[in-house]
Amino acid sequence: MAKTKATKEPGIQIIEGTRGSYYRVQIRLKGCPHISKNFDSFQKAKDWKRKTIAAIQSGQPYETTEMRRLTLSDLIDRFISSDLLKLRNHKTIKGHLSWWKDEIGYCILSQLREDIIAQARDKLKEQPDKWGRSRSSATVNRYLCSLGSVINLAVREWRLLPYSPLKNVRKLPEPRGRERFLSKEEKKQLLLACQNSSCKLLYPIVLLALSTGMRKGEILNLKWKHVDLTNGSVTLEHTKNNDRRVVPVPDISLNILKSLRAHCAHFGELTDEYVFSQKKGHNPIDFRASWKAALKQAKIKDFKFHDLRHDFITTLSELKYPLHVISKIVGHRSHTITATRYSHLGLDHAKEASADIGSYFEGLCTQ
């Protein structure tokens, strides 16, 4: 049976057992949970005790007994039960967290280091997804963001981690965003193919995307209570940035929405029903197969639905609208984001300015 002996340092004891002796530090401070840790040397025990007490008294993060008992799986489970459903994309995040839980969920919090997370990140990049496809750098970075949601909460609110090990884990470099746009002829052929589609809602959906720059999710989650047919606008309550946004709708799309509303009037009150739905507004429509068929009929290659948003932004730029107006319409928090993401915008204006400067100096040089 182990024997306990006091040392000259309060709060540090020698534990003598059959397998040898070690030093146990116990810290009991008013208003703080009991903390205990074992060491193989007296000096290590003394140093840890001093640093921990100093951290507690100054309000700095410190290692707790709970950190050596709980695992990353425990953090993830707590996050899922208390905070996950508050997030807009909770289903996607839950899938990400399930992967982290399976991969490094065993890791106790006091041993959750940057190298462990980085190794898991690299493994995720090399692993094919459930469809057998390789994961992009952007996808891997989204997994890191999901894990960061858990760890940041554990640091800031739960006080279960002294700092975030993710701070020193680099994200993978992502390629520049796509810059695929439609020519006027391609737009014409695409809209014609959508009009001829067996899916009667495909044309209104695509036209609304082309004429407003709304995202696919924003369009599919649109309900009649969000649509102002009188003033020609829709209100998006839950956007990618979690900001409320009012989007003006041009007459060509507004008239189609009015026709859809009149056609659905026999269903009764539609305030809580989806605008683009297959059956009585209960669920958003799935138009993926019809969209692919329309692209094939229009002979348009390498084009995704989200590219309609890029095309809309480019069209506004061609119509000479300034960046701050464009960013407000599409919901960017700053026109700097618009300028960075769409670096080609305003290029014509820059060329015009460059030509004017050239003419100015040519006049000076010929004098």
Residue frames as qw, qx, qy, qz and C-alpha x, y, z in Angstrom:
[[0.000, 0.888, 0.459, 0.000, 0.00, 0.00, 0.00],
 [0.393, 0.585, -0.024, 0.709, 1.30, 3.44, -0.97],
 [0.456, -0.577, -0.385, 0.559, 2.57, 5.71, 1.78],
 [0.180, 0.857, 0.193, 0.443, 2.11, 9.47, 1.78],
 [0.576, -0.391, -0.225, 0.682, 4.68, 11.83, 3.27],
 [0.075, 0.977, 0.158, -0.118, 4.65, 15.59, 3.55],
 [0.657, 0.302, -0.003, 0.691, 7.42, 17.73, 2.08],
 [0.296, -0.372, -0.226, 0.850, 8.77, 21.12, 3.08],
 [0.123, -0.034, -0.349, -0.929, 6.60, 22.65, 0.33],
 [0.452, 0.270, 0.581, -0.621, 2.90, 23.05, 1.27],
 [0.708, 0.483, 0.040, -0.514, 0.60, 21.26, -1.16],
 [0.601, 0.494, -0.616, -0.123, 3.27, 18.79, -2.35],
 [0.801, -0.369, 0.419, -0.218, 3.46, 15.24, -1.02],
 [0.149, 0.435, -0.866, -0.195, 5.71, 12.25, -1.68],
 [0.905, 0.009, 0.089, -0.416, 3.79, 9.11, -2.64],
 [0.042, -0.482, 0.874, 0.049, 5.82, 5.94, -2.04],
 [0.895, 0.111, 0.076, -0.425, 4.51, 2.80, -3.68],
 [0.865, -0.135, 0.458, 0.153, 5.73, -0.63, -4.73],
 [0.717, 0.522, 0.254, 0.386, 6.81, 0.71, -8.13],
 [0.451, 0.198, -0.069, 0.868, 8.69, 3.71, -6.78],
 [0.130, -0.654, -0.444, 0.598, 7.92, 7.17, -5.49],
 [0.231, 0.512, 0.383, 0.734, 6.56, 10.34, -7.09],
 [0.068, -0.209, -0.339, 0.915, 5.47, 13.83, -6.06],
 [0.006, 0.648, 0.720, 0.248, 1.81, 14.85, -6.03],
 [0.036, 0.031, -0.105, 0.993, 0.79, 18.50, -6.18],
 [0.087, -0.653, -0.751, -0.044, -2.64, 19.48, -4.88],
 [0.068, 0.116, -0.020, 0.991, -3.90, 23.03, -5.30],
 [0.155, -0.672, -0.723, 0.029, -6.94, 24.19, -3.39],
 [0.104, -0.004, -0.060, 0.993, -7.87, 27.84, -3.81],
 [0.262, 0.506, 0.591, -0.572, -11.15, 29.50, -2.91],
 [0.490, 0.653, 0.046, -0.575, -13.46, 29.78, -5.90],
 [0.404, 0.534, -0.666, -0.329, -11.44, 27.31, -8.02],
 [0.967, -0.053, -0.152, -0.199, -11.85, 23.57, -8.55],
 [0.686, -0.547, 0.462, 0.131, -9.37, 21.24, -6.89],
 [0.638, 0.669, -0.373, -0.071, -6.33, 20.58, -9.10],
 [0.739, -0.465, 0.483, 0.069, -3.95, 17.65, -8.75],
 [0.729, 0.612, -0.305, -0.031, -0.98, 16.40, -10.78],
 [0.874, -0.382, 0.215, 0.208, 1.90, 13.94, -10.30],
 [0.367, 0.844, -0.390, 0.030, 5.60, 14.49, -11.10],
 [0.931, 0.023, -0.262, 0.253, 8.77, 12.42, -11.00],
 [0.520, 0.131, -0.316, 0.782, 10.85, 15.19, -9.39],
 [0.247, -0.671, -0.482, 0.507, 10.32, 17.67, -6.59],
 [0.142, -0.357, 0.163, 0.909, 11.56, 20.63, -8.64],
 [0.099, -0.222, -0.696, -0.676, 9.13, 19.91, -11.50],
 [0.277, -0.623, -0.731, 0.036, 6.28, 19.67, -9.01],
 [0.269, -0.600, -0.264, 0.705, 7.29, 22.91, -7.34],
 [0.077, -0.162, 0.379, 0.908, 7.62, 24.79, -10.66],
 [0.164, -0.388, -0.759, -0.497, 4.24, 23.55, -11.90],
 [0.288, -0.664, -0.624, 0.293, 2.56, 24.54, -8.65],
 [0.210, -0.495, -0.057, 0.841, 4.04, 28.05, -8.78],
 [0.019, 0.019, -0.537, -0.843, 3.07, 28.64, -12.43],
 [0.214, -0.478, -0.805, -0.279, -0.45, 27.27, -11.96],
 [0.260, -0.676, -0.509, 0.465, -1.20, 29.39, -8.89],
 [0.141, -0.383, 0.145, 0.901, 0.16, 32.48, -10.65],
 [0.085, -0.171, -0.689, -0.699, -2.07, 31.77, -13.67],
 [0.246, -0.605, -0.757, 0.004, -5.14, 31.31, -11.48],
 [0.262, -0.651, -0.330, 0.631, -4.54, 34.51, -9.54],
 [0.063, -0.366, 0.285, 0.884, -3.92, 36.56, -12.70],
 [0.638, 0.483, 0.287, -0.527, -6.92, 35.13, -14.55],
 [0.288, 0.525, -0.680, -0.424, -4.78, 33.39, -17.18],
 [0.910, 0.066, -0.278, -0.301, -5.59, 29.94, -18.64],
 [0.207, -0.535, 0.794, -0.201, -4.14, 27.00, -16.74],
 [0.492, 0.071, -0.845, -0.198, -4.11, 23.22, -16.91],
 [0.627, -0.315, 0.316, -0.639, -6.82, 21.58, -14.82],
 [0.402, -0.126, 0.898, -0.125, -7.47, 18.06, -13.62],
 [0.674, 0.491, 0.412, -0.367, -10.49, 17.98, -15.92],
 [0.443, 0.732, -0.403, -0.324, -8.22, 18.59, -18.91],
 [0.043, 0.420, -0.906, -0.026, -6.41, 15.34, -18.10],
 [0.435, 0.150, 0.832, -0.310, -9.68, 13.45, -17.74],
 [0.603, 0.625, 0.284, -0.406, -11.77, 14.69, -20.67],
 [0.536, 0.014, 0.631, 0.560, -11.11, 13.82, -24.30],
 [0.109, 0.159, -0.363, -0.912, -11.78, 15.61, -27.58],
 [0.246, -0.333, -0.843, -0.342, -14.77, 13.30, -28.03],
 [0.210, -0.580, -0.642, 0.456, -16.24, 14.68, -24.80],
 [0.015, -0.420, 0.025, 0.907, -15.89, 18.23, -26.14],
 [0.179, -0.013, -0.664, -0.726, -17.50, 17.31, -29.45],
 [0.244, -0.454, -0.856, -0.043, -20.41, 15.55, -27.74],
 [0.139, -0.585, -0.446, 0.663, -21.02, 18.58, -25.51],
 [0.052, 0.306, -0.278, -0.909, -20.90, 20.93, -28.49],
 [0.199, -0.182, -0.807, -0.526, -23.34, 18.78, -30.48],
 [0.252, -0.545, -0.788, 0.133, -25.83, 18.64, -27.62],
 [0.195, -0.681, -0.366, 0.604, -25.65, 22.32, -26.64],
 [0.001, 0.668, -0.143, -0.730, -24.64, 24.47, -29.60],
 [0.309, -0.011, 0.769, 0.559, -24.71, 22.62, -32.93],
 [0.202, 0.627, 0.737, 0.154, -28.36, 23.23, -33.81],
 [0.036, -0.837, -0.158, 0.523, -27.85, 27.00, -33.45],
 [0.191, -0.438, 0.540, 0.693, -25.72, 26.95, -36.59],
 [0.611, 0.482, -0.101, -0.620, -27.21, 27.35, -40.05],
 [0.675, 0.408, -0.584, -0.194, -25.20, 24.51, -41.61],
 [0.564, -0.487, 0.578, -0.332, -25.38, 22.19, -38.61],
 [0.969, 0.137, 0.173, -0.107, -25.79, 19.02, -40.68],
 [0.674, 0.625, -0.297, 0.261, -22.54, 19.61, -42.55],
 [0.077, -0.702, 0.554, -0.442, -20.67, 20.55, -39.37],
 [0.815, -0.301, 0.394, -0.298, -21.93, 17.43, -37.60],
 [0.942, 0.323, -0.030, 0.081, -20.46, 15.31, -40.40],
 [0.382, 0.710, -0.429, 0.406, -17.12, 17.08, -40.04],
 [0.384, -0.600, 0.526, -0.465, -17.09, 16.60, -36.27],
 [0.964, -0.073, 0.179, -0.180, -17.92, 12.91, -36.62],
 [0.794, 0.478, -0.263, 0.268, -14.76, 12.50, -38.68],
 [0.081, 0.673, -0.509, 0.531, -12.62, 14.30, -36.08],
 [0.709, -0.420, 0.369, -0.430, -14.19, 12.23, -33.32],
 [0.993, 0.108, 0.035, -0.010, -13.39, 8.97, -35.10],
 [0.670, 0.574, -0.278, 0.381, -9.86, 10.09, -35.97],
 [0.355, 0.313, -0.523, 0.709, -8.50, 11.81, -32.83],
 [0.551, -0.610, -0.171, -0.543, -11.43, 11.76, -30.41],
 [0.852, -0.284, -0.376, 0.229, -9.42, 9.55, -28.06],
 [0.459, 0.348, -0.280, 0.767, -6.94, 12.37, -27.35],
 [0.387, -0.692, -0.479, 0.375, -7.17, 13.78, -23.83],
 [0.139, 0.969, 0.156, 0.128, -7.34, 17.57, -23.74],
 [0.418, -0.821, 0.297, 0.251, -4.01, 18.08, -22.00],
 [0.563, -0.220, 0.643, 0.470, -2.33, 16.20, -24.88],
 [0.536, 0.724, 0.428, 0.063, -4.21, 17.84, -27.75],
 [0.367, -0.553, 0.283, 0.693, -1.27, 19.31, -29.65],
 [0.390, 0.692, -0.209, -0.570, -0.78, 21.03, -32.98],
 [0.076, 0.393, -0.856, -0.327, 1.13, 18.09, -34.49],
 [0.312, 0.217, 0.911, -0.158, -1.72, 15.67, -33.76],
 [0.446, 0.689, 0.344, -0.456, -4.25, 17.91, -35.49],
 [0.243, 0.692, -0.463, -0.498, -1.89, 18.60, -38.41],
 [0.115, -0.192, 0.955, 0.194, -1.30, 14.88, -38.98],
 [0.378, 0.454, 0.769, -0.242, -5.05, 14.28, -38.98],
 [0.350, 0.755, 0.005, -0.555, -5.50, 17.18, -41.42],
 [0.136, 0.528, -0.717, -0.433, -2.99, 15.65, -43.84],
 [0.227, 0.077, 0.971, 0.007, -4.65, 12.24, -43.54],
 [0.414, 0.617, 0.503, -0.442, -8.03, 13.81, -44.31],
 [0.299, 0.703, -0.317, -0.562, -6.58, 15.39, -47.46],
 [0.072, 0.344, -0.889, -0.294, -5.28, 12.02, -48.68],
 [0.328, 0.224, 0.888, -0.230, -8.43, 10.06, -47.82],
 [0.141, -0.244, -0.623, -0.730, -11.12, 9.78, -50.53],
 [0.454, -0.058, 0.313, -0.832, -14.61, 10.84, -49.54],
 [0.608, 0.115, 0.721, -0.312, -17.62, 8.52, -49.50],
 [0.728, 0.624, 0.098, -0.265, -17.95, 8.88, -53.28],
 [0.874, 0.034, 0.246, 0.418, -14.32, 7.93, -53.83],
 [0.383, 0.823, 0.031, 0.418, -13.25, 11.45, -54.76],
 [0.558, -0.021, -0.333, 0.760, -10.22, 13.24, -53.35],
 [0.200, -0.861, -0.393, 0.254, -10.97, 16.12, -51.00],
 [0.366, 0.743, 0.015, 0.559, -10.04, 19.63, -52.06],
 [0.371, 0.083, -0.436, 0.816, -7.97, 21.94, -49.88],
 [0.323, -0.336, -0.012, -0.885, -11.07, 24.09, -49.38],
 [0.788, -0.339, -0.408, -0.311, -13.01, 21.09, -48.04],
 [0.698, -0.102, -0.515, 0.487, -10.22, 20.18, -45.62],
 [0.123, 0.206, -0.257, 0.936, -10.15, 23.78, -44.39],
 [0.563, -0.401, -0.195, -0.696, -13.90, 23.62, -43.72],
 [0.817, -0.270, -0.501, 0.090, -13.26, 20.56, -41.53],
 [0.472, 0.036, -0.407, 0.781, -10.68, 22.59, -39.59],
 [0.209, -0.339, 0.014, -0.917, -13.20, 25.42, -39.16],
 [0.737, -0.399, -0.380, -0.391, -15.77, 23.01, -37.75],
 [0.747, -0.206, -0.474, 0.418, -13.25, 21.68, -35.23],
 [0.244, 0.222, -0.217, 0.919, -12.33, 25.27, -34.43],
 [0.461, -0.511, -0.211, -0.695, -15.92, 26.00, -33.43],
 [0.831, -0.418, -0.367, 0.007, -15.65, 23.36, -30.71],
 [0.684, -0.053, -0.298, 0.664, -12.18, 24.27, -29.51],
 [0.075, 0.410, -0.047, 0.908, -12.83, 28.02, -29.40],
 [0.607, -0.570, -0.211, -0.512, -15.90, 27.45, -27.24],
 [0.857, -0.302, -0.340, 0.244, -13.87, 25.19, -24.95],
 [0.505, 0.122, -0.213, 0.828, -11.28, 27.96, -24.55],
 [0.047, -0.372, -0.021, -0.927, -13.51, 31.03, -24.22],
 [0.604, -0.411, -0.078, -0.679, -16.59, 29.81, -22.38],
 [0.918, -0.261, -0.284, -0.093, -16.06, 26.34, -20.97],
 [0.175, -0.814, 0.519, -0.195, -12.50, 27.07, -19.78],
 [0.961, -0.123, 0.248, -0.012, -11.47, 23.51, -20.54],
 [0.794, 0.287, 0.081, 0.529, -8.46, 24.45, -22.67],
 [0.375, -0.647, -0.047, 0.662, -5.85, 27.12, -21.88],
 [0.140, 0.577, -0.354, -0.723, -5.42, 28.03, -25.55],
 [0.842, 0.433, 0.152, -0.284, -6.45, 26.83, -29.01],
 [0.598, -0.293, 0.615, 0.423, -3.93, 24.43, -30.60],
 [0.584, 0.612, 0.491, 0.208, -5.54, 25.26, -33.94],
 [0.031, 0.962, -0.061, -0.265, -3.94, 28.71, -33.90],
 [0.187, -0.662, 0.641, 0.340, -0.65, 27.17, -34.99],
 [0.579, 0.176, 0.773, 0.191, -2.14, 24.69, -37.47],
 [0.096, 0.354, -0.354, -0.861, -1.98, 26.16, -40.95],
 [0.710, 0.469, 0.376, -0.367, -4.84, 25.89, -43.37],
 [0.638, 0.105, 0.592, 0.481, -4.13, 24.40, -46.77],
 [0.033, 0.370, -0.259, -0.892, -3.62, 26.85, -49.64],
 [0.536, 0.539, 0.621, -0.189, -6.74, 27.15, -51.76],
 [0.378, 0.226, 0.509, 0.739, -6.77, 27.92, -55.48],
 [0.157, 0.136, 0.002, -0.978, -8.29, 31.16, -56.64],
 [0.521, 0.389, 0.594, -0.475, -12.05, 31.13, -57.01],
 [0.481, 0.370, 0.694, 0.387, -13.63, 30.22, -60.30],
 [0.132, 0.533, -0.052, -0.834, -14.10, 32.96, -62.85],
 [0.187, 0.226, 0.855, 0.427, -16.46, 31.28, -65.27],
 [0.298, 0.461, 0.233, -0.803, -18.98, 33.58, -66.91],
 [0.543, 0.472, 0.686, 0.108, -21.53, 33.22, -69.68],
 [0.104, -0.026, 0.388, 0.916, -21.46, 35.06, -72.96],
 [0.483, 0.217, 0.128, -0.839, -24.71, 36.66, -74.11],
 [0.632, 0.178, -0.599, -0.457, -25.22, 33.79, -76.54],
 [0.336, 0.006, -0.908, 0.251, -24.64, 31.22, -73.78],
 [0.224, 0.155, 0.548, -0.791, -27.15, 33.01, -71.54],
 [0.589, 0.221, -0.195, -0.752, -29.69, 32.97, -74.36],
 [0.599, 0.131, -0.760, -0.214, -29.19, 29.25, -75.01],
 [0.163, -0.017, -0.855, 0.491, -29.30, 28.39, -71.30],
 [0.370, 0.185, 0.377, -0.829, -32.54, 30.27, -70.68],
 [0.647, 0.211, -0.409, -0.608, -34.07, 28.65, -73.77],
 [0.477, 0.084, -0.873, 0.050, -33.08, 25.20, -72.52],
 [0.037, 0.093, 0.729, -0.677, -34.58, 25.99, -69.11],
 [0.525, 0.195, 0.047, -0.827, -37.84, 27.10, -70.72],
 [0.707, 0.194, -0.546, -0.405, -38.01, 23.80, -72.61],
 [0.091, 0.237, -0.907, 0.337, -37.22, 21.74, -69.50],
 [0.509, -0.392, -0.731, -0.229, -39.73, 19.26, -68.12],
 [0.388, -0.451, -0.531, 0.603, -39.12, 20.94, -64.76],
 [0.092, 0.817, 0.393, 0.411, -41.37, 24.00, -65.01],
 [0.412, -0.899, -0.059, 0.138, -39.67, 25.72, -62.09],
 [0.753, -0.104, 0.172, 0.626, -36.18, 25.54, -63.59],
 [0.326, 0.589, 0.243, 0.698, -36.59, 28.65, -65.76],
 [0.311, -0.890, -0.114, -0.313, -37.87, 30.87, -62.88],
 [0.773, -0.563, 0.056, 0.285, -35.07, 29.62, -60.61],
 [0.685, 0.072, 0.227, 0.688, -32.27, 30.23, -63.12],
 [0.165, 0.722, 0.245, 0.626, -33.66, 33.60, -64.21],
 [0.481, -0.864, -0.094, -0.112, -33.94, 34.71, -60.57],
 [0.777, -0.394, 0.136, 0.473, -30.32, 33.70, -59.96],
 [0.548, 0.315, 0.287, 0.720, -29.11, 35.50, -63.09],
 [0.016, 0.734, 0.255, 0.630, -31.05, 38.67, -62.34],
 [0.505, -0.824, -0.013, -0.257, -30.47, 38.97, -58.56],
 [0.322, 0.570, -0.667, 0.356, -27.22, 37.14, -57.78],
 [0.727, -0.437, 0.304, -0.433, -28.93, 35.10, -55.06],
 [0.059, -0.383, 0.922, -0.017, -27.23, 31.92, -53.95],
 [0.478, -0.094, -0.805, -0.338, -28.77, 28.52, -54.63],
 [0.293, -0.293, -0.813, 0.410, -29.57, 27.96, -50.96],
 [0.111, 0.268, 0.255, -0.922, -31.14, 31.40, -50.65],
 [0.455, 0.075, -0.450, -0.765, -33.42, 30.70, -53.61],
 [0.502, -0.146, -0.841, -0.140, -34.45, 27.22, -52.51],
 [0.274, -0.338, -0.717, 0.544, -35.17, 28.35, -48.93],
 [0.143, -0.066, -0.067, -0.985, -37.22, 31.31, -50.11],
 [0.050, 0.479, 0.855, -0.194, -40.77, 31.32, -48.70],
 [0.070, 0.688, 0.499, 0.522, -43.73, 33.40, -49.81],
 [0.384, -0.864, -0.274, 0.178, -43.63, 35.37, -46.58],
 [0.518, -0.439, 0.204, 0.706, -40.22, 36.66, -47.69],
 [0.319, 0.285, 0.555, 0.713, -41.51, 37.90, -51.05],
 [0.121, 0.618, 0.288, -0.722, -42.85, 41.45, -51.44],
 [0.444, 0.421, 0.661, 0.434, -44.67, 41.36, -54.76],
 [0.078, 0.943, 0.316, -0.069, -45.86, 44.95, -54.35],
 [0.142, -0.922, 0.264, 0.245, -42.46, 46.57, -53.91],
 [0.790, 0.550, -0.265, 0.048, -40.53, 44.05, -55.97],
 [0.073, 0.645, -0.690, 0.320, -38.12, 42.61, -53.42],
 [0.863, -0.238, -0.445, -0.021, -37.35, 39.54, -51.34],
 [0.320, -0.774, 0.425, -0.343, -36.02, 39.50, -47.78],
 [0.773, 0.155, -0.593, 0.164, -33.38, 36.92, -46.93],
 [0.611, -0.739, 0.100, -0.265, -33.41, 36.25, -43.19],
 [0.774, -0.445, 0.417, 0.171, -30.65, 33.64, -43.10],
 [0.598, 0.752, -0.277, -0.033, -27.79, 34.25, -45.50],
 [0.838, 0.195, -0.350, 0.371, -24.29, 32.80, -45.71],
 [0.271, 0.386, -0.388, 0.792, -23.03, 35.68, -43.55],
 [0.285, -0.494, -0.746, 0.342, -25.97, 35.35, -41.13],
 [0.016, 0.245, 0.089, -0.965, -27.06, 38.85, -42.10],
 [0.407, 0.648, 0.595, -0.244, -30.54, 39.96, -43.08],
 [0.177, -0.226, 0.462, 0.839, -30.57, 41.18, -46.69],
 [0.520, 0.636, 0.384, -0.421, -33.22, 42.78, -48.89],
 [0.381, -0.088, 0.673, 0.627, -32.75, 41.92, -52.56],
 [0.444, 0.503, -0.004, -0.742, -34.43, 43.98, -55.30],
 [0.561, 0.192, 0.786, 0.176, -36.10, 41.84, -57.95],
 [0.078, 0.228, -0.415, -0.877, -36.26, 43.15, -61.55],
 [0.643, 0.227, 0.104, -0.724, -39.61, 43.17, -63.31],
 [0.611, 0.293, -0.652, -0.340, -38.81, 40.22, -65.59],
 [0.321, 0.029, -0.906, 0.273, -38.35, 37.93, -62.56],
 [0.250, 0.095, 0.524, -0.809, -41.01, 39.65, -60.46],
 [0.645, 0.168, -0.211, -0.715, -43.68, 38.97, -63.08],
 [0.600, 0.102, -0.787, -0.100, -42.83, 35.28, -63.03],
 [0.112, -0.025, -0.795, 0.596, -43.08, 35.23, -59.23],
 [0.455, 0.131, 0.215, -0.854, -46.49, 36.86, -59.47],
 [0.695, 0.148, -0.505, -0.491, -47.60, 34.17, -61.93],
 [0.440, 0.062, -0.868, 0.221, -46.35, 31.44, -59.61],
 [0.118, 0.057, 0.615, -0.777, -48.17, 33.01, -56.69],
 [0.605, 0.148, -0.049, -0.780, -51.41, 33.18, -58.64],
 [0.652, 0.151, -0.698, -0.254, -51.01, 29.58, -59.76],
 [0.372, -0.009, -0.840, 0.395, -50.52, 28.42, -56.15],
 [0.311, -0.257, 0.204, -0.892, -53.39, 30.49, -54.74],
 [0.775, -0.216, -0.362, -0.471, -55.74, 27.50, -54.62],
 [0.614, -0.006, -0.697, 0.371, -53.52, 25.97, -51.92],
 [0.457, -0.815, -0.355, 0.014, -54.73, 28.67, -49.55],
 [0.246, -0.945, 0.216, 0.017, -52.48, 30.67, -47.23],
 [0.877, 0.341, -0.157, 0.301, -48.88, 30.29, -48.42],
 [0.122, -0.934, 0.278, -0.190, -46.89, 32.46, -46.03],
 [0.550, -0.575, 0.606, -0.006, -44.90, 29.53, -44.62],
 [0.899, 0.266, 0.342, 0.069, -44.62, 27.62, -47.87],
 [0.471, -0.344, 0.469, 0.663, -41.59, 27.44, -50.14],
 [0.404, 0.646, -0.142, -0.632, -41.74, 29.39, -53.39],
 [0.521, 0.452, -0.657, -0.304, -39.99, 26.68, -55.41],
 [0.476, -0.183, 0.794, -0.330, -41.51, 23.43, -54.26],
 [0.162, 0.023, -0.891, -0.425, -42.72, 20.24, -55.91],
 [0.351, -0.466, -0.795, -0.163, -45.72, 19.52, -53.70],
 [0.360, -0.822, -0.394, -0.197, -47.80, 22.22, -52.02],
 [0.051, 0.839, -0.258, 0.476, -44.78, 24.12, -50.79],
 [0.833, -0.551, 0.020, -0.044, -43.76, 21.65, -48.11],
 [0.738, -0.371, 0.326, 0.460, -40.19, 21.01, -49.30],
 [0.129, 0.739, -0.364, -0.552, -37.81, 22.81, -51.67],
 [0.879, 0.450, -0.013, -0.157, -37.53, 21.33, -55.14],
 [0.601, -0.403, 0.565, 0.397, -34.57, 19.20, -56.21],
 [0.616, 0.752, 0.039, -0.233, -33.74, 20.40, -59.71],
 [0.368, -0.614, 0.601, 0.356, -30.19, 19.04, -60.07],
 [0.570, 0.157, 0.748, 0.303, -30.99, 16.55, -62.84],
 [0.384, 0.832, 0.398, 0.042, -32.98, 19.14, -64.80],
 [0.099, -0.923, 0.236, 0.287, -30.16, 21.68, -64.41],
 [0.456, -0.367, 0.705, 0.400, -27.59, 19.25, -65.79],
 [0.526, 0.450, 0.688, 0.218, -29.88, 18.39, -68.69],
 [0.226, 0.950, 0.183, -0.114, -30.37, 22.08, -69.52],
 [0.238, -0.768, 0.462, 0.375, -26.61, 22.69, -69.54],
 [0.517, -0.051, 0.777, 0.355, -26.14, 19.74, -71.87],
 [0.440, 0.696, 0.558, 0.098, -28.89, 20.93, -74.21],
 [0.097, 0.986, -0.015, -0.138, -27.39, 24.44, -74.27],
 [0.828, 0.353, -0.136, 0.413, -23.92, 22.92, -74.91],
 [0.126, -0.864, 0.303, -0.382, -22.42, 24.76, -71.93],
 [0.851, -0.017, -0.440, 0.287, -19.43, 23.07, -70.30],
 [0.504, -0.023, -0.434, 0.746, -17.57, 23.66, -67.04],
 [0.220, -0.422, -0.016, -0.879, -20.38, 25.66, -65.46],
 [0.250, -0.288, -0.842, 0.381, -21.92, 25.37, -62.00],
 [0.155, -0.803, -0.547, -0.181, -25.09, 26.89, -60.59],
 [0.422, -0.736, -0.152, 0.507, -23.09, 29.18, -58.28],
 [0.413, -0.023, 0.359, 0.837, -21.39, 30.61, -61.38],
 [0.031, 0.741, 0.539, 0.399, -24.70, 32.36, -62.11],
 [0.383, -0.865, -0.189, 0.263, -23.94, 34.57, -59.11],
 [0.500, -0.360, 0.303, 0.727, -20.48, 35.37, -60.48],
 [0.285, 0.395, 0.587, 0.646, -22.08, 36.16, -63.82],
 [0.136, -0.880, -0.445, -0.096, -24.56, 38.55, -62.19],
 [0.443, -0.750, 0.022, 0.491, -21.77, 40.44, -60.42],
 [0.446, -0.092, 0.478, 0.751, -19.82, 40.71, -63.67],
 [0.149, 0.643, 0.600, 0.452, -22.91, 42.01, -65.47],
 [0.251, -0.916, -0.268, 0.162, -23.37, 44.75, -62.87],
 [0.474, -0.532, 0.253, 0.654, -19.75, 45.76, -63.35],
 [0.361, 0.224, 0.599, 0.679, -20.21, 45.91, -67.13],
 [0.030, -0.810, -0.509, -0.291, -23.18, 48.20, -66.53],
 [0.273, 0.522, -0.209, 0.781, -20.74, 50.57, -64.71],
 [0.613, -0.732, -0.171, -0.243, -22.13, 50.11, -61.18],
 [0.053, 0.708, -0.588, 0.389, -19.50, 50.94, -58.51],
 [0.467, 0.098, -0.855, 0.204, -18.13, 48.20, -56.27],
 [0.119, -0.010, 0.658, -0.744, -19.83, 49.45, -53.09],
 [0.662, 0.121, -0.005, -0.740, -23.24, 49.18, -54.80],
 [0.704, 0.188, -0.651, -0.211, -22.49, 45.70, -56.12],
 [0.272, 0.128, -0.844, 0.444, -21.29, 44.48, -52.72],
 [0.377, 0.018, 0.451, -0.809, -24.48, 45.74, -51.06],
 [0.741, 0.159, -0.245, -0.605, -26.73, 43.98, -53.58],
 [0.750, 0.164, -0.638, -0.055, -24.98, 40.62, -53.34],
 [0.780, -0.600, -0.100, -0.147, -24.47, 40.75, -49.57],
 [0.703, 0.189, -0.349, 0.590, -20.72, 41.15, -49.23],
 [0.462, -0.754, -0.324, 0.337, -19.88, 42.84, -45.93],
 [0.211, -0.733, 0.207, 0.612, -17.31, 45.06, -47.61],
 [0.667, 0.724, -0.055, -0.167, -16.68, 46.14, -51.19],
 [0.066, -0.690, 0.716, 0.080, -13.07, 45.10, -50.52],
 [0.615, -0.026, 0.784, -0.072, -14.28, 41.50, -50.50],
 [0.691, 0.642, 0.291, -0.159, -15.96, 42.05, -53.86],
 [0.308, 0.866, -0.373, -0.125, -12.84, 43.64, -55.32],
 [0.277, -0.522, 0.806, 0.016, -10.59, 40.84, -54.00],
 [0.655, 0.145, 0.735, -0.100, -12.83, 37.97, -55.08],
 [0.618, 0.668, 0.395, 0.127, -13.61, 39.46, -58.48],
 [0.447, -0.510, 0.213, 0.704, -10.27, 40.98, -59.40],
 [0.341, 0.274, 0.585, 0.683, -11.34, 41.53, -63.01],
 [0.002, 0.860, 0.510, -0.001, -14.03, 44.01, -61.96],
 [0.109, -0.950, 0.010, 0.293, -13.22, 47.59, -62.80],
 [0.662, -0.162, 0.434, 0.589, -10.39, 46.52, -65.13],
 [0.383, 0.646, 0.438, 0.494, -11.88, 48.51, -68.00],
 [0.178, -0.976, -0.108, -0.061, -12.03, 51.61, -65.79],
 [0.616, -0.603, 0.290, 0.415, -8.39, 51.06, -64.83],
 [0.608, 0.192, 0.484, 0.599, -7.40, 50.79, -68.49],
 [0.165, 0.863, 0.330, 0.345, -9.29, 53.98, -69.29],
 [0.388, -0.910, 0.061, 0.132, -7.51, 55.77, -66.43],
 [0.688, -0.312, 0.400, 0.519, -4.15, 54.44, -67.61],
 [0.488, 0.506, 0.453, 0.548, -4.82, 55.67, -71.14],
 [0.054, -0.965, -0.186, -0.179, -5.75, 59.13, -69.81],
 [0.555, -0.737, 0.223, 0.315, -2.54, 59.29, -67.75],
 [0.678, 0.027, 0.467, 0.567, -0.55, 58.25, -70.81],
 [0.307, 0.755, 0.372, 0.444, -2.14, 60.98, -72.91],
 [0.298, -0.952, -0.048, 0.051, -1.39, 63.52, -70.17],
 [0.585, -0.579, 0.365, 0.435, 2.32, 62.72, -70.10],
 [0.609, 0.341, 0.486, 0.526, 2.54, 62.48, -73.88],
 [0.121, 0.931, 0.237, 0.251, 1.36, 66.08, -73.94],
 [0.430, -0.864, 0.187, 0.181, 4.07, 67.08, -71.48],
 [0.708, -0.252, 0.473, 0.460, 6.82, 65.23, -73.31],
 [0.532, 0.517, 0.459, 0.490, 6.04, 66.79, -76.71],
 [0.034, -0.989, -0.143, 0.023, 6.17, 70.34, -75.43]]
